[in-house]
Amino acid sequence: RVKENVLGDMQGSSILISGAGGSIGSEISRQLLDSNPKVLILLDLSEFNLFTIERECLAIKQTKKITTEIVPLLGDIKDRVNLESNFIKYGVDKIYHAAAYKHVPLVESMNNITKACENNILGTHNLASLAIKYKVKSFVMISTDKAVRPTNVMGASKRMAEMVIQSMNASCPTTKFS
């Protein structure tokens, strides 16, 4: 019954999935598509990954006769102006935030530490603050076990992102952050 209630709640919703082309984001995209939301917004920085998940979602939609509008957005969670224009255009109701730089050896490189922190912390803040501004109903952040007791940059940046979400949840009555 719980699954039915959750899926029923998705129908009529406009759902944004950040990092939709990644391993976690693509699985979330496939599962949410089954609930036949009004709009499924697939946001990803990688053109190839976005193309791949969009094609897969279109095939699922056709096979299962789902009416969901699928919107592939090539974009960056650090680009607040672009994010905001899409919030306005699509009236986002729910967010599943899976976008992250998470490959530890790459993120640990001295050349990439700053960009990883910008993406994981500031990108999360951009998305969450826009969720509040546009009264998004729910915001689910996908994190990692490496954020529990961080021993590397990736874990620490994801922990900081969790703290951003916890802080916003404590001070925002309109959006449920988790």
C-alpha positions as CSV (number, residue, x, y, z in Angstrom):
1,R,0.0,0.0,0.0
2,V,2.8,2.4,0.8
3,K,4.2,2.0,-2.7
4,E,0.8,2.6,-4.2
5,N,0.5,5.9,-2.2
6,V,4.0,7.0,-3.1
7,L,3.4,6.2,-6.8
8,G,0.0,7.8,-6.8
9,D,1.6,11.0,-5.3
10,M,3.9,11.1,-8.3
11,Q,1.2,11.3,-10.9
12,G,0.6,14.9,-11.9
13,S,4.0,15.9,-10.5
14,S,6.8,17.6,-12.3
15,I,10.0,15.8,-11.1
16,L,13.6,16.9,-11.6
17,I,16.4,14.4,-11.3
18,S,19.9,16.0,-11.1
19,G,22.6,13.7,-12.3
20,A,19.9,11.7,-14.2
21,G,22.5,10.1,-16.5
22,G,24.7,8.7,-13.7
23,S,24.5,5.2,-12.2
24,I,22.1,6.2,-9.4
25,G,20.3,9.0,-11.2
26,S,19.4,6.7,-14.2
27,E,18.0,4.1,-11.9
28,I,15.9,6.7,-10.1
29,S,14.7,8.0,-13.5
30,R,13.6,4.5,-14.6
31,Q,11.8,3.8,-11.3
32,L,10.0,7.2,-11.2
33,L,9.0,6.9,-14.9
34,D,6.9,3.8,-13.9
35,S,4.8,6.0,-11.6
36,N,3.8,8.1,-14.7
37,P,4.5,11.6,-13.4
38,K,3.3,14.6,-15.5
39,V,6.9,15.6,-16.4
40,L,10.2,13.9,-15.8
41,I,13.1,16.4,-16.1
42,L,16.4,14.7,-16.6
43,L,19.3,17.0,-15.8
44,D,22.9,16.0,-16.4
45,L,26.2,17.6,-17.2
46,S,27.3,14.8,-19.5
47,E,25.8,14.9,-23.0
48,F,26.4,11.2,-23.6
49,N,24.9,10.1,-20.3
50,L,21.8,12.4,-20.8
51,F,21.3,11.1,-24.3
52,T,21.5,7.5,-23.1
53,I,19.0,7.9,-20.2
54,E,16.6,9.9,-22.4
55,R,16.6,7.2,-25.1
56,E,16.0,4.6,-22.5
57,C,13.2,6.5,-20.9
58,L,11.5,7.1,-24.3
59,A,11.7,3.4,-25.0
60,I,10.1,2.6,-21.6
61,K,7.5,5.2,-22.1
62,Q,6.5,3.7,-25.5
63,T,6.6,0.1,-24.3
64,K,4.5,0.8,-21.2
65,K,2.2,3.4,-22.8
66,I,3.2,6.0,-20.2
67,T,2.1,9.6,-20.9
68,T,4.9,11.4,-19.0
69,E,6.6,14.3,-20.8
70,I,10.4,13.6,-20.7
71,V,12.6,16.7,-20.7
72,P,16.3,16.2,-21.2
73,L,18.3,19.2,-19.8
74,L,21.9,19.5,-20.5
75,G,23.0,21.6,-17.5
76,D,25.2,22.1,-14.5
77,I,23.9,22.4,-10.9
78,K,26.5,25.2,-10.4
79,D,24.7,27.3,-13.1
80,R,22.0,28.9,-10.9
81,V,20.7,31.1,-13.7
82,N,20.0,28.1,-16.0
83,L,18.6,26.1,-13.1
84,E,16.2,28.9,-12.1
85,S,14.9,29.4,-15.7
86,N,14.0,25.7,-15.7
87,F,12.3,25.9,-12.3
88,I,10.1,28.7,-13.8
89,K,9.5,26.9,-17.1
90,Y,8.6,23.5,-15.7
91,G,7.1,24.3,-12.2
92,V,9.2,21.6,-10.4
93,D,7.3,19.8,-7.6
94,K,9.9,17.3,-6.5
95,I,13.6,16.9,-6.8
96,Y,15.9,13.9,-6.6
97,H,19.4,15.2,-6.3
98,A,21.9,12.6,-7.5
99,A,24.4,14.9,-9.2
100,A,27.8,14.6,-7.6
101,Y,31.5,14.3,-8.3
102,K,32.1,11.0,-6.5
103,H,35.1,9.1,-8.0
104,V,37.5,9.3,-5.1
105,P,40.9,9.0,-7.0
106,L,39.8,11.7,-9.5
107,V,38.3,14.0,-6.8
108,E,41.4,13.6,-4.6
109,S,43.7,14.9,-7.3
110,M,45.1,18.4,-6.4
111,N,43.8,19.5,-9.8
112,N,40.2,18.6,-9.0
113,I,39.6,19.3,-5.3
114,T,38.1,22.8,-5.8
115,K,35.8,21.7,-8.6
116,A,34.6,18.7,-6.6
117,C,33.8,21.0,-3.6
118,E,32.1,23.6,-5.9
119,N,29.9,20.9,-7.4
120,N,29.0,18.8,-4.4
121,I,28.5,21.7,-1.9
122,L,27.7,24.9,-3.9
123,G,25.7,23.0,-6.6
124,T,23.6,21.3,-3.8
125,H,23.1,24.7,-2.2
126,N,21.9,26.2,-5.6
127,L,19.4,23.4,-6.2
128,A,18.2,23.5,-2.6
129,S,17.8,27.2,-2.3
130,L,15.8,27.3,-5.6
131,A,13.7,24.5,-4.2
132,I,12.8,26.8,-1.3
133,K,12.3,29.8,-3.5
134,Y,9.9,28.0,-5.9
135,K,8.1,26.0,-3.1
136,V,9.1,22.6,-4.3
137,K,7.3,20.0,-2.2
138,S,10.1,17.6,-1.6
139,F,13.9,17.4,-2.1
140,V,15.7,14.1,-1.7
141,M,19.5,14.2,-1.7
142,I,21.3,11.1,-2.5
143,S,24.5,10.9,-0.4
144,T,27.1,8.3,0.3
145,D,28.3,6.2,3.2
146,K,31.7,8.0,2.8
147,A,30.0,11.1,4.3
148,V,29.5,9.4,7.7
149,R,33.1,9.8,8.9
150,P,34.8,11.5,6.0
151,T,38.4,10.5,5.3
152,N,38.7,12.1,1.9
153,V,37.6,15.1,-0.1
154,M,34.6,13.4,-1.7
155,G,33.3,12.2,1.7
156,A,33.8,15.6,3.3
157,S,32.2,17.5,0.4
158,K,29.2,15.2,0.5
159,R,29.0,15.6,4.3
160,M,28.9,19.4,3.8
161,A,26.2,19.0,1.3
162,E,24.2,16.9,3.8
163,M,24.7,19.7,6.4
164,V,23.4,22.2,3.8
165,I,20.2,20.1,3.4
166,Q,19.8,19.6,7.1
167,S,20.1,23.3,7.7
168,M,17.5,24.1,5.0
169,N,15.1,21.5,6.3
170,A,15.2,23.0,9.8
171,S,14.4,26.5,8.5
172,C,12.0,25.8,5.7
173,P,8.3,25.0,6.3
174,T,7.4,24.6,2.6
175,T,9.9,22.1,1.3
176,K,10.6,18.7,2.9
177,F,14.3,18.0,2.6
178,S,15.7,14.5,3.2
